[in-house]
Amino acid sequence: MSGATEDRYPDVFGLAQGVDAGGRESARTEVASRLAELPHRAVRLSHDIPASAALLDKVAGAI
């Protein structure tokens, strides 16, 4: 990660000590609500890149 800001995963373990991804709370809420409307799929990927890519292609085609 580089630049003036960092991209980060949600701080599920509280290790970022209150540092968030920035932006307005209303914007984060709007993004979260839009993401929640998308279909949810659980997939298990492996280190076999071609097989994982084929699986993702299959899942994306079904959405």
N, CA, C and O atoms as a GROMACS GRO file, in nm:
protein
  252
    1MET      N    1   0.085  -0.117   0.000
    1MET     CA    2   0.000   0.000   0.000
    1MET      C    3   0.089   0.123   0.000
    1MET      O    4   0.190   0.129   0.070
    2SER      N    5   0.051   0.218  -0.078
    2SER     CA    6   0.133   0.338  -0.086
    2SER      C    7   0.044   0.459  -0.105
    2SER      O    8  -0.078   0.447  -0.119
    3GLY      N    9   0.104   0.573  -0.107
    3GLY     CA   10   0.030   0.696  -0.127
    3GLY      C   11   0.001   0.766   0.004
    3GLY      O   12   0.048   0.724   0.110
    4ALA      N   13  -0.076   0.872  -0.005
    4ALA     CA   14  -0.106   0.952   0.114
    4ALA      C   15  -0.201   0.881   0.208
    4ALA      O   16  -0.201   0.907   0.328
    5THR      N   17  -0.283   0.792   0.155
    5THR     CA   18  -0.376   0.718   0.239
    5THR      C   19  -0.358   0.570   0.213
    5THR      O   20  -0.303   0.529   0.111
    6GLU      N   21  -0.404   0.491   0.305
    6GLU     CA   22  -0.398   0.345   0.291
    6GLU      C   23  -0.537   0.291   0.265
    6GLU      O   24  -0.636   0.342   0.318
    7ASP      N   25  -0.544   0.187   0.183
    7ASP     CA   26  -0.666   0.110   0.170
    7ASP      C   27  -0.658   0.004   0.277
    7ASP      O   28  -0.552  -0.055   0.298
    8ARG      N   29  -0.766  -0.022   0.346
    8ARG     CA   30  -0.761  -0.123   0.450
    8ARG      C   31  -0.888  -0.206   0.454
    8ARG      O   32  -0.994  -0.166   0.407
    9TYR      N   33  -0.872  -0.322   0.512
    9TYR     CA   34  -0.986  -0.408   0.542
    9TYR      C   35  -1.054  -0.352   0.666
    9TYR      O   36  -0.992  -0.278   0.742
   10PRO      N   37  -1.181  -0.386   0.689
   10PRO     CA   38  -1.246  -0.341   0.812
   10PRO      C   39  -1.167  -0.385   0.934
   10PRO      O   40  -1.111  -0.495   0.937
   11ASP      N   41  -1.162  -0.300   1.033
   11ASP     CA   42  -1.082  -0.326   1.154
   11ASP      C   43  -1.160  -0.414   1.250
   11ASP      O   44  -1.200  -0.370   1.358
   12VAL      N   45  -1.182  -0.542   1.211
   12VAL     CA   46  -1.265  -0.631   1.291
   12VAL      C   47  -1.203  -0.665   1.426
   12VAL      O   48  -1.275  -0.703   1.518
   13PHE      N   49  -1.072  -0.653   1.440
   13PHE     CA   50  -1.008  -0.684   1.567
   13PHE      C   51  -0.972  -0.560   1.647
   13PHE      O   52  -0.912  -0.570   1.755
   14GLY      N   53  -1.008  -0.442   1.596
   14GLY     CA   54  -0.982  -0.318   1.669
   14GLY      C   55  -0.835  -0.280   1.676
   14GLY      O   56  -0.794  -0.212   1.770
   15LEU      N   57  -0.756  -0.322   1.580
   15LEU     CA   58  -0.612  -0.298   1.584
   15LEU      C   59  -0.572  -0.163   1.525
   15LEU      O   60  -0.460  -0.117   1.548
   16ALA      N   61  -0.661  -0.098   1.449
   16ALA     CA   62  -0.628   0.030   1.386
   16ALA      C   63  -0.646   0.147   1.481
   16ALA      O   64  -0.621   0.261   1.444
   17GLN      N   65  -0.689   0.120   1.602
   17GLN     CA   66  -0.703   0.221   1.708
   17GLN      C   67  -0.786   0.340   1.663
   17GLN      O   68  -0.747   0.455   1.682
   18GLY      N   69  -0.902   0.312   1.603
   18GLY     CA   70  -0.996   0.417   1.568
   18GLY      C   71  -0.975   0.481   1.432
   18GLY      O   72  -1.056   0.564   1.391
   19VAL      N   73  -0.869   0.446   1.362
   19VAL     CA   74  -0.846   0.501   1.229
   19VAL      C   75  -0.943   0.434   1.133
   19VAL      O   76  -0.948   0.311   1.126
   20ASP      N   77  -1.019   0.514   1.059
   20ASP     CA   78  -1.112   0.455   0.964
   20ASP      C   79  -1.066   0.487   0.821
   20ASP      O   80  -0.959   0.544   0.801
   21ALA      N   81  -1.146   0.450   0.725
   21ALA     CA   82  -1.108   0.469   0.584
   21ALA      C   83  -1.131   0.611   0.536
   21ALA      O   84  -1.105   0.641   0.420
   22GLY      N   85  -1.180   0.697   0.622
   22GLY     CA   86  -1.205   0.836   0.583
   22GLY      C   87  -1.342   0.851   0.520
   22GLY      O   88  -1.422   0.758   0.518
   23GLY      N   89  -1.368   0.970   0.471
   23GLY     CA   90  -1.498   0.997   0.410
   23GLY      C   91  -1.604   1.028   0.515
   23GLY      O   92  -1.581   1.015   0.635
   24ARG      N   93  -1.718   1.069   0.466
   24ARG     CA   94  -1.829   1.101   0.554
   24ARG      C   95  -1.902   0.974   0.599
   24ARG      O   96  -1.908   0.877   0.524
   25GLU      N   97  -1.954   0.976   0.717
   25GLU     CA   98  -2.032   0.862   0.768
   25GLU      C   99  -2.150   0.834   0.676
   25GLU      O  100  -2.183   0.718   0.651
   26SER      N  101  -2.215   0.940   0.626
   26SER     CA  102  -2.330   0.921   0.537
   26SER      C  103  -2.289   0.850   0.408
   26SER      O  104  -2.365   0.770   0.354
   27ALA      N  105  -2.169   0.880   0.358
   27ALA     CA  106  -2.121   0.814   0.236
   27ALA      C  107  -2.092   0.668   0.264
   27ALA      O  108  -2.126   0.582   0.183
   28ARG      N  109  -2.029   0.638   0.377
   28ARG     CA  110  -2.001   0.498   0.412
   28ARG      C  111  -2.130   0.419   0.431
   28ARG      O  112  -2.139   0.303   0.391
   29THR      N  113  -2.231   0.483   0.491
   29THR     CA  114  -2.360   0.417   0.511
   29THR      C  115  -2.426   0.389   0.377
   29THR      O  116  -2.482   0.281   0.356
   30GLU      N  117  -2.420   0.485   0.286
   30GLU     CA  118  -2.479   0.467   0.152
   30GLU      C  119  -2.411   0.353   0.078
   30GLU      O  120  -2.479   0.269   0.018
   31VAL      N  121  -2.280   0.348   0.080
   31VAL     CA  122  -2.207   0.240   0.013
   31VAL      C  123  -2.243   0.106   0.074
   31VAL      O  124  -2.267   0.009   0.002
   32ALA      N  125  -2.247   0.099   0.206
   32ALA     CA  126  -2.280  -0.027   0.274
   32ALA      C  127  -2.420  -0.074   0.237
   32ALA      O  128  -2.442  -0.194   0.216
   33SER      N  129  -2.516   0.018   0.227
   33SER     CA  130  -2.653  -0.022   0.194
   33SER      C  131  -2.661  -0.071   0.049
   33SER      O  132  -2.734  -0.166   0.020
   34ARG      N  133  -2.586  -0.007  -0.040
   34ARG     CA  134  -2.586  -0.053  -0.180
   34ARG      C  135  -2.519  -0.189  -0.194
   34ARG      O  136  -2.566  -0.275  -0.269
   35LEU      N  137  -2.409  -0.210  -0.123
   35LEU     CA  138  -2.342  -0.340  -0.128
   35LEU      C  139  -2.430  -0.450  -0.071
   35LEU      O  140  -2.427  -0.564  -0.119
   36ALA      N  141  -2.510  -0.418   0.031
   36ALA     CA  142  -2.597  -0.517   0.092
   36ALA      C  143  -2.705  -0.566  -0.004
   36ALA      O  144  -2.758  -0.676   0.013
   37GLU      N  145  -2.737  -0.485  -0.106
   37GLU     CA  146  -2.838  -0.524  -0.203
   37GLU      C  147  -2.786  -0.622  -0.308
   37GLU      O  148  -2.864  -0.686  -0.378
   38LEU      N  149  -2.654  -0.635  -0.318
   38LEU     CA  150  -2.596  -0.725  -0.417
   38LEU      C  151  -2.613  -0.871  -0.375
   38LEU      O  152  -2.623  -0.899  -0.256
   39PRO      N  153  -2.617  -0.963  -0.471
   39PRO     CA  154  -2.626  -1.105  -0.436
   39PRO      C  155  -2.504  -1.147  -0.355
   39PRO      O  156  -2.393  -1.099  -0.378
   40HIS      N  157  -2.525  -1.236  -0.261
   40HIS     CA  158  -2.416  -1.288  -0.179
   40HIS      C  159  -2.387  -1.431  -0.220
   40HIS      O  160  -2.478  -1.513  -0.231
   41ARG      N  161  -2.261  -1.462  -0.241
   41ARG     CA  162  -2.218  -1.597  -0.275
   41ARG      C  163  -2.094  -1.630  -0.193
   41ARG      O  164  -2.005  -1.546  -0.180
   42ALA      N  165  -2.088  -1.747  -0.140
   42ALA     CA  166  -1.968  -1.794  -0.070
   42ALA      C  167  -1.896  -1.890  -0.164
   42ALA      O  168  -1.955  -1.986  -0.214
   43VAL      N  169  -1.770  -1.865  -0.186
   43VAL     CA  170  -1.690  -1.953  -0.271
   43VAL      C  171  -1.560  -1.985  -0.199
   43VAL      O  172  -1.512  -1.907  -0.118
   44ARG      N  173  -1.505  -2.099  -0.228
   44ARG     CA  174  -1.377  -2.139  -0.172
   44ARG      C  175  -1.275  -2.142  -0.286
   44ARG      O  176  -1.285  -2.224  -0.377
   45LEU      N  177  -1.178  -2.051  -0.278
   45LEU     CA  178  -1.075  -2.044  -0.380
   45LEU      C  179  -0.951  -2.117  -0.328
   45LEU      O  180  -0.934  -2.138  -0.208
   46SER      N  181  -0.864  -2.155  -0.420
   46SER     CA  182  -0.741  -2.225  -0.382
   46SER      C  183  -0.623  -2.158  -0.450
   46SER      O  184  -0.636  -2.053  -0.513
   47HIS      N  185  -0.508  -2.220  -0.435
   47HIS     CA  186  -0.388  -2.169  -0.501
   47HIS      C  187  -0.382  -2.210  -0.648
   47HIS      O  188  -0.291  -2.172  -0.720
   48ASP      N  189  -0.479  -2.288  -0.691
   48ASP     CA  190  -0.488  -2.328  -0.832
   48ASP      C  191  -0.556  -2.214  -0.907
   48ASP      O  192  -0.679  -2.208  -0.915
   49ILE      N  193  -0.476  -2.124  -0.962
   49ILE     CA  194  -0.529  -2.002  -1.023
   49ILE      C  195  -0.626  -2.029  -1.138
   49ILE      O  196  -0.733  -1.969  -1.142
   50PRO      N  197  -0.593  -2.118  -1.230
   50PRO     CA  198  -0.690  -2.143  -1.339
   50PRO      C  199  -0.824  -2.198  -1.287
   50PRO      O  200  -0.929  -2.159  -1.337
   51ALA      N  201  -0.819  -2.287  -1.189
   51ALA     CA  202  -0.943  -2.342  -1.134
   51ALA      C  203  -1.023  -2.235  -1.060
   51ALA      O  204  -1.146  -2.230  -1.073
   52SER      N  205  -0.956  -2.150  -0.984
   52SER     CA  206  -1.024  -2.043  -0.913
   52SER      C  207  -1.085  -1.944  -1.010
   52SER      O  208  -1.197  -1.897  -0.990
   53ALA      N  209  -1.012  -1.911  -1.117
   53ALA     CA  210  -1.064  -1.819  -1.218
   53ALA      C  211  -1.186  -1.876  -1.287
   53ALA      O  212  -1.282  -1.805  -1.313
   54ALA      N  213  -1.183  -2.006  -1.317
   54ALA     CA  214  -1.297  -2.071  -1.380
   54ALA      C  215  -1.419  -2.068  -1.287
   54ALA      O  216  -1.531  -2.044  -1.332
   55LEU      N  217  -1.397  -2.093  -1.159
   55LEU     CA  218  -1.506  -2.089  -1.062
   55LEU      C  219  -1.566  -1.950  -1.054
   55LEU      O  220  -1.688  -1.935  -1.057
   56LEU      N  221  -1.481  -1.847  -1.044
   56LEU     CA  222  -1.532  -1.710  -1.037
   56LEU      C  223  -1.608  -1.672  -1.163
   56LEU      O  224  -1.709  -1.602  -1.157
   57ASP      N  225  -1.559  -1.718  -1.278
   57ASP     CA  226  -1.628  -1.692  -1.404
   57ASP      C  227  -1.767  -1.758  -1.404
   57ASP      O  228  -1.864  -1.698  -1.450
   58LYS      N  229  -1.774  -1.879  -1.353
   58LYS     CA  230  -1.901  -1.951  -1.347
   58LYS      C  231  -1.999  -1.880  -1.253
   58LYS      O  232  -2.116  -1.863  -1.285
   59VAL      N  233  -1.950  -1.840  -1.136
   59VAL     CA  234  -2.035  -1.773  -1.038
   59VAL      C  235  -2.084  -1.638  -1.094
   59VAL      O  236  -2.201  -1.604  -1.081
   60ALA      N  237  -1.993  -1.562  -1.156
   60ALA     CA  238  -2.029  -1.431  -1.211
   60ALA      C  239  -2.133  -1.447  -1.322
   60ALA      O  240  -2.222  -1.364  -1.336
   61GLY      N  241  -2.122  -1.554  -1.399
   61GLY     CA  242  -2.218  -1.577  -1.505
   61GLY      C  243  -2.357  -1.613  -1.455
   61GLY      O  244  -2.457  -1.597  -1.526
   62ALA      N  245  -2.363  -1.662  -1.331
   62ALA     CA  246  -2.492  -1.703  -1.273
   62ALA      C  247  -2.564  -1.587  -1.205
   62ALA      O  248  -2.681  -1.599  -1.169
   63ILE      N  249  -2.495  -1.477  -1.188
   63ILE     CA  250  -2.556  -1.363  -1.114
   63ILE      C  251  -2.639  -1.280  -1.210
   63ILE      O  252  -2.698  -1.180  -1.169
   0.00000   0.00000   0.00000
